[in-house]
Amino acid sequence: MNIGCVKEIKVNESRVGLTPKSAKVYIEHGHQVFIEKDAGLASGFSNEDYLNAGCMIYSDPKDIWKDSDMIIKVKEPIKKEYPYFKENLIIYTYLHLAADEELTKALVERKVTAIAYETIQDETGLPCLRPMSEVAGKLSIQEGARYLTKHGELGILLSGTQTVDAANVLIIGGGVSGTAALSLAYNLGAKTTLLDINENRLIELKEKYPKLNTLISNEENLVNGLKDADLVISAVLLPGAKAPKIIRKEHYQFIKKGAVLVDIAIDQGGSLHYSRPTTHKDPIFIEEGIIHYCVANMPGIVPKTSTLALNHQTLPFGLKIADNLKEALANEAILKGLNTYQGYVTLKVVADLFNLPYKKYEK
């Protein structure tokens, strides 16, 4: 199979879909790998690194799309890439279709086989989403803390000092990203509260972090948490589906002016009333006196760490797909990653959301 990896063109996206090491493994499996010139530079990989791995370097991305049977990316294709779609092309990347009706329709119309990292699911959970959720969770604290300083409004230090209280951090959701945020906030000394609907998960986290304030996620606890919070991390997830609006319009009256809200769920449509995607170049906006950080590709700001972590998880599944698509889709984990196939949406939550034709993949 001809496998292509193009340079990411989403604003401020510096990751790359294939490392030279991963590309070499595909080549050892008998595939050809085409890499766009300079695609890996921001992640620390030179064109020479790819050439030494056995890749072919292309200067024009449209030629890679034309010559490839399978495209491996990091982020979802953007509108200027839609004309490159073709029937039976396999696209293997993060897609987040529940937040992008136009992309979903383009994939269906061109009969693209689209396999999304974020919906591949095995006995461990969401293996290809996990590394980027961890990175985003840690960045949510790192970036949120920045806007608690005079970069924002409150002018406070997340960790406090021996004589000044630390900031209050509210984390909504105890999954991978929420737990990663918790780990960093807690270890920096912030006064941390975590809400989750799973009581057993709260017990686990309380045992690991004794000073953590754990509460069942309900309306009363959310409102009380918002009243005290300087920094709020929304880390909710419904795999493959549109994110629920956790912080609604009526909640804003309880949030202090100058507080910072970070929406990790922005890729799936956002979980805050005012959520809209931002970029690393222009990461925040203010509504009702409250700072919103809604960067849609948070891990892109640490491209080397993110690329290495992502490739570690995506390579085993990608090899199965490239070696034999039919056999790969017999694997339940990969099948759950299939979002569109031969002109149909194969992920029901997305088909229902956009009123598009749904068809279950038949093995």
Contacts in CASP RR format, 6 or more apart in sequence:
PFRMAT RR
TARGET T0000
AUTHOR 0000-0000-0000
METHOD contacts of the structure
MODEL  1
MNIGCVKEIKVNESRVGLTPKSAKVYIEHGHQVFIEKDAGLASGFSNEDY
LNAGCMIYSDPKDIWKDSDMIIKVKEPIKKEYPYFKENLIIYTYLHLAAD
EELTKALVERKVTAIAYETIQDETGLPCLRPMSEVAGKLSIQEGARYLTK
HGELGILLSGTQTVDAANVLIIGGGVSGTAALSLAYNLGAKTTLLDINEN
RLIELKEKYPKLNTLISNEENLVNGLKDADLVISAVLLPGAKAPKIIRKE
HYQFIKKGAVLVDIAIDQGGSLHYSRPTTHKDPIFIEEGIIHYCVANMPG
IVPKTSTLALNHQTLPFGLKIADNLKEALANEAILKGLNTYQGYVTLKVV
ADLFNLPYKKYEK
1 31 0 8 1.000
1 32 0 8 1.000
1 69 0 8 1.000
1 70 0 8 1.000
1 322 0 8 1.000
2 31 0 8 1.000
2 32 0 8 1.000
2 34 0 8 1.000
2 67 0 8 1.000
2 68 0 8 1.000
2 69 0 8 1.000
2 70 0 8 1.000
3 18 0 8 1.000
3 26 0 8 1.000
3 31 0 8 1.000
3 32 0 8 1.000
3 33 0 8 1.000
3 34 0 8 1.000
3 68 0 8 1.000
3 69 0 8 1.000
3 70 0 8 1.000
3 71 0 8 1.000
3 72 0 8 1.000
3 322 0 8 1.000
4 33 0 8 1.000
4 34 0 8 1.000
4 35 0 8 1.000
4 64 0 8 1.000
4 67 0 8 1.000
4 68 0 8 1.000
4 70 0 8 1.000
4 71 0 8 1.000
4 72 0 8 1.000
5 16 0 8 1.000
5 17 0 8 1.000
5 18 0 8 1.000
5 23 0 8 1.000
5 33 0 8 1.000
5 34 0 8 1.000
5 35 0 8 1.000
5 36 0 8 1.000
5 39 0 8 1.000
5 64 0 8 1.000
5 71 0 8 1.000
5 72 0 8 1.000
5 73 0 8 1.000
6 36 0 8 1.000
6 39 0 8 1.000
6 61 0 8 1.000
6 64 0 8 1.000
6 65 0 8 1.000
6 71 0 8 1.000
6 73 0 8 1.000
6 81 0 8 1.000
7 16 0 8 1.000
7 36 0 8 1.000
7 37 0 8 1.000
7 38 0 8 1.000
7 39 0 8 1.000
7 40 0 8 1.000
7 61 0 8 1.000
8 14 0 8 1.000
8 15 0 8 1.000
8 16 0 8 1.000
8 17 0 8 1.000
8 39 0 8 1.000
8 73 0 8 1.000
8 74 0 8 1.000
8 75 0 8 1.000
9 78 0 8 1.000
9 80 0 8 1.000
9 81 0 8 1.000
10 75 0 8 1.000
10 76 0 8 1.000
10 78 0 8 1.000
10 297 0 8 1.000
11 279 0 8 1.000
11 280 0 8 1.000
11 281 0 8 1.000
12 279 0 8 1.000
12 280 0 8 1.000
12 281 0 8 1.000
12 297 0 8 1.000
12 300 0 8 1.000
12 301 0 8 1.000
13 74 0 8 1.000
13 75 0 8 1.000
13 297 0 8 1.000
13 300 0 8 1.000
14 42 0 8 1.000
14 43 0 8 1.000
14 300 0 8 1.000
14 301 0 8 1.000
14 303 0 8 1.000
15 42 0 8 1.000
15 43 0 8 1.000
15 74 0 8 1.000
15 75 0 8 1.000
15 299 0 8 1.000
15 300 0 8 1.000
15 303 0 8 1.000
15 306 0 8 1.000
15 307 0 8 1.000
15 310 0 8 1.000
16 39 0 8 1.000
16 40 0 8 1.000
16 42 0 8 1.000
16 43 0 8 1.000
16 45 0 8 1.000
16 74 0 8 1.000
16 303 0 8 1.000
16 307 0 8 1.000
17 39 0 8 1.000
17 72 0 8 1.000
17 73 0 8 1.000
17 74 0 8 1.000
17 93 0 8 1.000
17 307 0 8 1.000
17 310 0 8 1.000
17 311 0 8 1.000
17 314 0 8 1.000
18 26 0 8 1.000
18 33 0 8 1.000
18 35 0 8 1.000
18 72 0 8 1.000
18 311 0 8 1.000
19 43 0 8 1.000
19 45 0 8 1.000
19 307 0 8 1.000
19 308 0 8 1.000
19 311 0 8 1.000
20 45 0 8 1.000
20 49 0 8 1.000
20 50 0 8 1.000
20 52 0 8 1.000
20 53 0 8 1.000
20 55 0 8 1.000
21 53 0 8 1.000
21 311 0 8 1.000
22 311 0 8 1.000
22 315 0 8 1.000
23 33 0 8 1.000
23 35 0 8 1.000
23 50 0 8 1.000
23 53 0 8 1.000
23 54 0 8 1.000
23 55 0 8 1.000
24 53 0 8 1.000
24 54 0 8 1.000
25 315 0 8 1.000
25 319 0 8 1.000
26 33 0 8 1.000
26 319 0 8 1.000
26 322 0 8 1.000
27 33 0 8 1.000
27 53 0 8 1.000
27 54 0 8 1.000
27 55 0 8 1.000
29 319 0 8 1.000
29 322 0 8 1.000
29 323 0 8 1.000
31 322 0 8 1.000
32 56 0 8 1.000
33 50 0 8 1.000
33 53 0 8 1.000
33 54 0 8 1.000
33 55 0 8 1.000
33 56 0 8 1.000
34 55 0 8 1.000
34 56 0 8 1.000
34 57 0 8 1.000
34 58 0 8 1.000
34 64 0 8 1.000
34 67 0 8 1.000
34 68 0 8 1.000
35 47 0 8 1.000
35 50 0 8 1.000
35 55 0 8 1.000
35 56 0 8 1.000
35 57 0 8 1.000
35 58 0 8 1.000
35 64 0 8 1.000
36 57 0 8 1.000
36 58 0 8 1.000
36 59 0 8 1.000
36 61 0 8 1.000
36 64 0 8 1.000
37 47 0 8 1.000
37 57 0 8 1.000
37 58 0 8 1.000
37 59 0 8 1.000
38 47 0 8 1.000
40 46 0 8 1.000
40 50 0 8 1.000
40 307 0 8 1.000
41 47 0 8 1.000
42 303 0 8 1.000
43 303 0 8 1.000
43 304 0 8 1.000
43 306 0 8 1.000
43 307 0 8 1.000
44 303 0 8 1.000
44 304 0 8 1.000
47 57 0 8 1.000
50 57 0 8 1.000
51 57 0 8 1.000
58 64 0 8 1.000
58 67 0 8 1.000
61 84 0 8 1.000
62 84 0 8 1.000
64 71 0 8 1.000
65 71 0 8 1.000
65 81 0 8 1.000
65 84 0 8 1.000
65 86 0 8 1.000
65 89 0 8 1.000
66 84 0 8 1.000
68 89 0 8 1.000
69 88 0 8 1.000
69 89 0 8 1.000
69 90 0 8 1.000
70 89 0 8 1.000
70 90 0 8 1.000
70 91 0 8 1.000
70 92 0 8 1.000
70 321 0 8 1.000
70 322 0 8 1.000
71 89 0 8 1.000
71 90 0 8 1.000
71 91 0 8 1.000
71 92 0 8 1.000
71 93 0 8 1.000
72 92 0 8 1.000
72 93 0 8 1.000
72 314 0 8 1.000
72 318 0 8 1.000
73 91 0 8 1.000
73 92 0 8 1.000
73 93 0 8 1.000
73 94 0 8 1.000
74 93 0 8 1.000
74 94 0 8 1.000
74 307 0 8 1.000
74 310 0 8 1.000
75 93 0 8 1.000
75 94 0 8 1.000
75 297 0 8 1.000
76 93 0 8 1.000
76 94 0 8 1.000
76 95 0 8 1.000
76 96 0 8 1.000
76 97 0 8 1.000
76 100 0 8 1.000
76 103 0 8 1.000
77 84 0 8 1.000
77 85 0 8 1.000
77 91 0 8 1.000
77 93 0 8 1.000
77 103 0 8 1.000
77 106 0 8 1.000
79 102 0 8 1.000
82 103 0 8 1.000
82 106 0 8 1.000
82 110 0 8 1.000
85 91 0 8 1.000
85 106 0 8 1.000
85 107 0 8 1.000
85 110 0 8 1.000
85 112 0 8 1.000
86 110 0 8 1.000
86 112 0 8 1.000
87 110 0 8 1.000
87 111 0 8 1.000
87 112 0 8 1.000
88 111 0 8 1.000
88 112 0 8 1.000
88 113 0 8 1.000
89 110 0 8 1.000
89 112 0 8 1.000
89 113 0 8 1.000
90 112 0 8 1.000
90 113 0 8 1.000
90 114 0 8 1.000
90 115 0 8 1.000
90 321 0 8 1.000
90 325 0 8 1.000
91 107 0 8 1.000
91 112 0 8 1.000
91 113 0 8 1.000
91 114 0 8 1.000
91 115 0 8 1.000
92 115 0 8 1.000
92 117 0 8 1.000
92 314 0 8 1.000
92 318 0 8 1.000
92 321 0 8 1.000
93 116 0 8 1.000
93 117 0 8 1.000
94 116 0 8 1.000
94 117 0 8 1.000
94 118 0 8 1.000
94 132 0 8 1.000
94 267 0 8 1.000
95 103 0 8 1.000
95 114 0 8 1.000
95 116 0 8 1.000
95 117 0 8 1.000
95 118 0 8 1.000
95 339 0 8 1.000
96 116 0 8 1.000
96 118 0 8 1.000
96 240 0 8 1.000
96 267 0 8 1.000
96 268 0 8 1.000
96 269 0 8 1.000
97 103 0 8 1.000
97 104 0 8 1.000
97 107 0 8 1.000
97 114 0 8 1.000
97 116 0 8 1.000
97 240 0 8 1.000
97 339 0 8 1.000
97 340 0 8 1.000
97 345 0 8 1.000
97 347 0 8 1.000
97 350 0 8 1.000
98 240 0 8 1.000
98 241 0 8 1.000
98 242 0 8 1.000
98 243 0 8 1.000
98 268 0 8 1.000
98 269 0 8 1.000
98 349 0 8 1.000
98 350 0 8 1.000
98 353 0 8 1.000
99 242 0 8 1.000
99 267 0 8 1.000
99 268 0 8 1.000
99 269 0 8 1.000
99 270 0 8 1.000
101 353 0 8 1.000
101 354 0 8 1.000
104 339 0 8 1.000
104 340 0 8 1.000
104 345 0 8 1.000
104 350 0 8 1.000
104 354 0 8 1.000
104 356 0 8 1.000
105 354 0 8 1.000
105 356 0 8 1.000
106 112 0 8 1.000
107 114 0 8 1.000
107 339 0 8 1.000
107 340 0 8 1.000
108 340 0 8 1.000
108 343 0 8 1.000
108 344 0 8 1.000
108 345 0 8 1.000
108 356 0 8 1.000
108 357 0 8 1.000
109 343 0 8 1.000
111 342 0 8 1.000
111 343 0 8 1.000
112 340 0 8 1.000
113 325 0 8 1.000
113 338 0 8 1.000
113 340 0 8 1.000
113 341 0 8 1.000
113 342 0 8 1.000
114 338 0 8 1.000
114 339 0 8 1.000
114 340 0 8 1.000
114 341 0 8 1.000
115 321 0 8 1.000
115 334 0 8 1.000
115 337 0 8 1.000
115 338 0 8 1.000
115 339 0 8 1.000
116 240 0 8 1.000
116 337 0 8 1.000
116 339 0 8 1.000
116 347 0 8 1.000
117 128 0 8 1.000
117 129 0 8 1.000
117 310 0 8 1.000
117 313 0 8 1.000
117 314 0 8 1.000
117 337 0 8 1.000
118 126 0 8 1.000
118 128 0 8 1.000
118 129 0 8 1.000
118 239 0 8 1.000
118 240 0 8 1.000
118 267 0 8 1.000
119 126 0 8 1.000
119 239 0 8 1.000
119 240 0 8 1.000
119 336 0 8 1.000
119 337 0 8 1.000
119 339 0 8 1.000
119 347 0 8 1.000
120 126 0 8 1.000
120 127 0 8 1.000
120 128 0 8 1.000
120 129 0 8 1.000
120 317 0 8 1.000
120 333 0 8 1.000
120 334 0 8 1.000
120 336 0 8 1.000
120 337 0 8 1.000
121 127 0 8 1.000
121 239 0 8 1.000
121 333 0 8 1.000
121 336 0 8 1.000
121 337 0 8 1.000
122 332 0 8 1.000
122 333 0 8 1.000
124 130 0 8 1.000
126 133 0 8 1.000
126 176 0 8 1.000
126 239 0 8 1.000
127 313 0 8 1.000
127 317 0 8 1.000
127 333 0 8 1.000
128 310 0 8 1.000
128 313 0 8 1.000
128 314 0 8 1.000
128 317 0 8 1.000
129 176 0 8 1.000
129 239 0 8 1.000
130 176 0 8 1.000
130 313 0 8 1.000
131 306 0 8 1.000
131 309 0 8 1.000
131 310 0 8 1.000
131 312 0 8 1.000
131 313 0 8 1.000
132 299 0 8 1.000
132 306 0 8 1.000
132 309 0 8 1.000
132 310 0 8 1.000
133 175 0 8 1.000
133 176 0 8 1.000
133 177 0 8 1.000
133 180 0 8 1.000
133 237 0 8 1.000
133 264 0 8 1.000
134 176 0 8 1.000
134 177 0 8 1.000
134 180 0 8 1.000
134 309 0 8 1.000
135 180 0 8 1.000
135 298 0 8 1.000
135 299 0 8 1.000
135 302 0 8 1.000
135 305 0 8 1.000
135 306 0 8 1.000
135 309 0 8 1.000
136 177 0 8 1.000
136 180 0 8 1.000
136 264 0 8 1.000
136 298 0 8 1.000
136 299 0 8 1.000
137 177 0 8 1.000
137 178 0 8 1.000
137 180 0 8 1.000
137 181 0 8 1.000
137 184 0 8 1.000
137 233 0 8 1.000
137 235 0 8 1.000
137 264 0 8 1.000
137 298 0 8 1.000
138 180 0 8 1.000
138 181 0 8 1.000
138 183 0 8 1.000
138 184 0 8 1.000
139 298 0 8 1.000
139 299 0 8 1.000
139 301 0 8 1.000
139 302 0 8 1.000
140 177 0 8 1.000
140 178 0 8 1.000
140 181 0 8 1.000
140 233 0 8 1.000
140 235 0 8 1.000
140 262 0 8 1.000
140 264 0 8 1.000
140 293 0 8 1.000
140 298 0 8 1.000
141 158 0 8 1.000
141 169 0 8 1.000
141 181 0 8 1.000
141 184 0 8 1.000
141 185 0 8 1.000
141 188 0 8 1.000
141 190 0 8 1.000
141 231 0 8 1.000
141 233 0 8 1.000
142 184 0 8 1.000
143 262 0 8 1.000
143 283 0 8 1.000
143 293 0 8 1.000
143 295 0 8 1.000
143 298 0 8 1.000
144 231 0 8 1.000
144 260 0 8 1.000
144 262 0 8 1.000
144 293 0 8 1.000
145 158 0 8 1.000
145 167 0 8 1.000
145 188 0 8 1.000
145 231 0 8 1.000
147 260 0 8 1.000
147 284 0 8 1.000
147 291 0 8 1.000
147 293 0 8 1.000
148 154 0 8 1.000
148 155 0 8 1.000
148 156 0 8 1.000
148 157 0 8 1.000
148 158 0 8 1.000
148 167 0 8 1.000
148 230 0 8 1.000
148 231 0 8 1.000
148 260 0 8 1.000
149 155 0 8 1.000
149 156 0 8 1.000
149 157 0 8 1.000
152 258 0 8 1.000
152 260 0 8 1.000
152 291 0 8 1.000
153 257 0 8 1.000
153 258 0 8 1.000
153 289 0 8 1.000
153 291 0 8 1.000
154 230 0 8 1.000
154 258 0 8 1.000
154 259 0 8 1.000
154 260 0 8 1.000
156 167 0 8 1.000
156 230 0 8 1.000
157 164 0 8 1.000
157 166 0 8 1.000
157 167 0 8 1.000
158 166 0 8 1.000
158 167 0 8 1.000
158 169 0 8 1.000
158 185 0 8 1.000
158 188 0 8 1.000
158 189 0 8 1.000
158 190 0 8 1.000
158 231 0 8 1.000
159 166 0 8 1.000
159 167 0 8 1.000
159 188 0 8 1.000
159 189 0 8 1.000
159 190 0 8 1.000
160 166 0 8 1.000
160 167 0 8 1.000
160 189 0 8 1.000
165 191 0 8 1.000
166 188 0 8 1.000
166 189 0 8 1.000
166 190 0 8 1.000
166 191 0 8 1.000
167 190 0 8 1.000
167 191 0 8 1.000
167 230 0 8 1.000
167 231 0 8 1.000
168 190 0 8 1.000
168 191 0 8 1.000
168 193 0 8 1.000
168 228 0 8 1.000
168 229 0 8 1.000
168 230 0 8 1.000
168 231 0 8 1.000
169 181 0 8 1.000
169 185 0 8 1.000
169 190 0 8 1.000
169 191 0 8 1.000
169 192 0 8 1.000
169 193 0 8 1.000
169 229 0 8 1.000
169 230 0 8 1.000
169 231 0 8 1.000
169 232 0 8 1.000
169 233 0 8 1.000
170 193 0 8 1.000
170 194 0 8 1.000
170 195 0 8 1.000
170 225 0 8 1.000
170 226 0 8 1.000
170 228 0 8 1.000
170 229 0 8 1.000
170 231 0 8 1.000
170 232 0 8 1.000
170 233 0 8 1.000
171 178 0 8 1.000
171 181 0 8 1.000
171 182 0 8 1.000
171 185 0 8 1.000
171 192 0 8 1.000
171 193 0 8 1.000
171 194 0 8 1.000
171 195 0 8 1.000
171 232 0 8 1.000
171 233 0 8 1.000
171 235 0 8 1.000
172 194 0 8 1.000
172 195 0 8 1.000
172 196 0 8 1.000
172 217 0 8 1.000
172 222 0 8 1.000
172 232 0 8 1.000
172 233 0 8 1.000
172 234 0 8 1.000
172 235 0 8 1.000
172 236 0 8 1.000
172 246 0 8 1.000
172 247 0 8 1.000
172 271 0 8 1.000
173 194 0 8 1.000
173 195 0 8 1.000
173 196 0 8 1.000
173 217 0 8 1.000
173 234 0 8 1.000
173 235 0 8 1.000
173 236 0 8 1.000
174 182 0 8 1.000
174 194 0 8 1.000
174 196 0 8 1.000
174 198 0 8 1.000
174 201 0 8 1.000
174 205 0 8 1.000
174 235 0 8 1.000
175 196 0 8 1.000
175 201 0 8 1.000
175 235 0 8 1.000
175 237 0 8 1.000
177 235 0 8 1.000
177 237 0 8 1.000
177 264 0 8 1.000
178 194 0 8 1.000
178 233 0 8 1.000
178 235 0 8 1.000
178 264 0 8 1.000
179 205 0 8 1.000
181 233 0 8 1.000
181 235 0 8 1.000
181 264 0 8 1.000
182 192 0 8 1.000
182 194 0 8 1.000
182 205 0 8 1.000
182 209 0 8 1.000
182 212 0 8 1.000
185 192 0 8 1.000
185 231 0 8 1.000
185 233 0 8 1.000
186 192 0 8 1.000
186 209 0 8 1.000
186 211 0 8 1.000
186 212 0 8 1.000
190 231 0 8 1.000
191 213 0 8 1.000
192 209 0 8 1.000
192 211 0 8 1.000
192 212 0 8 1.000
192 213 0 8 1.000
193 212 0 8 1.000
193 213 0 8 1.000
193 214 0 8 1.000
193 215 0 8 1.000
193 225 0 8 1.000
193 228 0 8 1.000
193 229 0 8 1.000
194 202 0 8 1.000
194 205 0 8 1.000
194 212 0 8 1.000
194 213 0 8 1.000
194 214 0 8 1.000
194 215 0 8 1.000
195 215 0 8 1.000
195 216 0 8 1.000
195 217 0 8 1.000
195 221 0 8 1.000
195 222 0 8 1.000
195 225 0 8 1.000
196 202 0 8 1.000
196 205 0 8 1.000
196 214 0 8 1.000
196 216 0 8 1.000
196 217 0 8 1.000
197 216 0 8 1.000
197 217 0 8 1.000
199 216 0 8 1.000
202 214 0 8 1.000
202 215 0 8 1.000
202 216 0 8 1.000
203 214 0 8 1.000
205 212 0 8 1.000
205 214 0 8 1.000
206 212 0 8 1.000
206 214 0 8 1.000
215 221 0 8 1.000
222 246 0 8 1.000
222 247 0 8 1.000
222 251 0 8 1.000
223 251 0 8 1.000
223 254 0 8 1.000
226 232 0 8 1.000
226 247 0 8 1.000
226 251 0 8 1.000
226 254 0 8 1.000
226 255 0 8 1.000
227 254 0 8 1.000
227 255 0 8 1.000
227 256 0 8 1.000
229 255 0 8 1.000
229 256 0 8 1.000
229 259 0 8 1.000
230 256 0 8 1.000
230 259 0 8 1.000
230 260 0 8 1.000
231 259 0 8 1.000
231 260 0 8 1.000
231 262 0 8 1.000
232 247 0 8 1.000
232 255 0 8 1.000
232 259 0 8 1.000
232 260 0 8 1.000
232 261 0 8 1.000
232 262 0 8 1.000
233 262 0 8 1.000
233 264 0 8 1.000
234 246 0 8 1.000
234 247 0 8 1.000
234 261 0 8 1.000
234 262 0 8 1.000
234 263 0 8 1.000
234 264 0 8 1.000
234 265 0 8 1.000
234 270 0 8 1.000
234 271 0 8 1.000
234 272 0 8 1.000
235 264 0 8 1.000
235 265 0 8 1.000
236 243 0 8 1.000
236 244 0 8 1.000
236 246 0 8 1.000
236 265 0 8 1.000
236 271 0 8 1.000
237 243 0 8 1.000
237 265 0 8 1.000
237 268 0 8 1.000
238 244 0 8 1.000
238 268 0 8 1.000
238 349 0 8 1.000
240 268 0 8 1.000
240 347 0 8 1.000
240 349 0 8 1.000
240 350 0 8 1.000
241 268 0 8 1.000
241 349 0 8 1.000
241 350 0 8 1.000
241 353 0 8 1.000
242 268 0 8 1.000
242 269 0 8 1.000
242 349 0 8 1.000
242 353 0 8 1.000
243 265 0 8 1.000
243 266 0 8 1.000
243 268 0 8 1.000
243 269 0 8 1.000
243 270 0 8 1.000
243 271 0 8 1.000
244 271 0 8 1.000
245 270 0 8 1.000
245 271 0 8 1.000
245 272 0 8 1.000
245 273 0 8 1.000
246 271 0 8 1.000
246 272 0 8 1.000
247 261 0 8 1.000
247 271 0 8 1.000
247 272 0 8 1.000
247 273 0 8 1.000
248 273 0 8 1.000
249 273 0 8 1.000
251 273 0 8 1.000
252 273 0 8 1.000
252 287 0 8 1.000
252 288 0 8 1.000
252 290 0 8 1.000
255 261 0 8 1.000
255 288 0 8 1.000
255 290 0 8 1.000
257 289 0 8 1.000
257 290 0 8 1.000
258 289 0 8 1.000
258 290 0 8 1.000
258 291 0 8 1.000
259 290 0 8 1.000
259 291 0 8 1.000
260 290 0 8 1.000
260 291 0 8 1.000
260 293 0 8 1.000
261 272 0 8 1.000
261 290 0 8 1.000
261 291 0 8 1.000
261 292 0 8 1.000
261 293 0 8 1.000
262 293 0 8 1.000
262 294 0 8 1.000
263 270 0 8 1.000
263 271 0 8 1.000
263 272 0 8 1.000
263 275 0 8 1.000
263 292 0 8 1.000
263 293 0 8 1.000
263 294 0 8 1.000
264 298 0 8 1.000
265 271 0 8 1.000
265 275 0 8 1.000
266 275 0 8 1.000
266 277 0 8 1.000
266 278 0 8 1.000
266 294 0 8 1.000
266 295 0 8 1.000
266 296 0 8 1.000
267 296 0 8 1.000
267 297 0 8 1.000
269 275 0 8 1.000
270 294 0 8 1.000
272 292 0 8 1.000
272 294 0 8 1.000
274 285 0 8 1.000
274 287 0 8 1.000
274 288 0 8 1.000
274 292 0 8 1.000
275 292 0 8 1.000
275 294 0 8 1.000
276 285 0 8 1.000
276 294 0 8 1.000
277 294 0 8 1.000
277 295 0 8 1.000
277 296 0 8 1.000
278 284 0 8 1.000
278 285 0 8 1.000
278 292 0 8 1.000
278 293 0 8 1.000
278 294 0 8 1.000
278 295 0 8 1.000
278 296 0 8 1.000
279 295 0 8 1.000
279 296 0 8 1.000
279 297 0 8 1.000
280 295 0 8 1.000
280 297 0 8 1.000
280 300 0 8 1.000
280 301 0 8 1.000
283 293 0 8 1.000
283 294 0 8 1.000
283 295 0 8 1.000
284 291 0 8 1.000
284 292 0 8 1.000
284 293 0 8 1.000
285 291 0 8 1.000
285 292 0 8 1.000
285 294 0 8 1.000
286 292 0 8 1.000
295 301 0 8 1.000
299 305 0 8 1.000
299 306 0 8 1.000
299 310 0 8 1.000
300 306 0 8 1.000
317 328 0 8 1.000
317 333 0 8 1.000
317 334 0 8 1.000
318 328 0 8 1.000
320 327 0 8 1.000
320 328 0 8 1.000
320 331 0 8 1.000
320 334 0 8 1.000
321 328 0 8 1.000
321 334 0 8 1.000
328 334 0 8 1.000
329 335 0 8 1.000
329 338 0 8 1.000
329 361 0 8 1.000
329 363 0 8 1.000
330 363 0 8 1.000
335 361 0 8 1.000
335 363 0 8 1.000
337 347 0 8 1.000
338 346 0 8 1.000
338 347 0 8 1.000
338 361 0 8 1.000
339 345 0 8 1.000
339 346 0 8 1.000
339 347 0 8 1.000
339 350 0 8 1.000
340 346 0 8 1.000
340 347 0 8 1.000
341 359 0 8 1.000
341 361 0 8 1.000
343 357 0 8 1.000
344 351 0 8 1.000
344 357 0 8 1.000
344 358 0 8 1.000
344 359 0 8 1.000
345 351 0 8 1.000
345 354 0 8 1.000
345 356 0 8 1.000
345 357 0 8 1.000
345 358 0 8 1.000
345 359 0 8 1.000
346 358 0 8 1.000
346 359 0 8 1.000
346 360 0 8 1.000
346 361 0 8 1.000
348 358 0 8 1.000
350 356 0 8 1.000
351 357 0 8 1.000
351 358 0 8 1.000
352 358 0 8 1.000
END
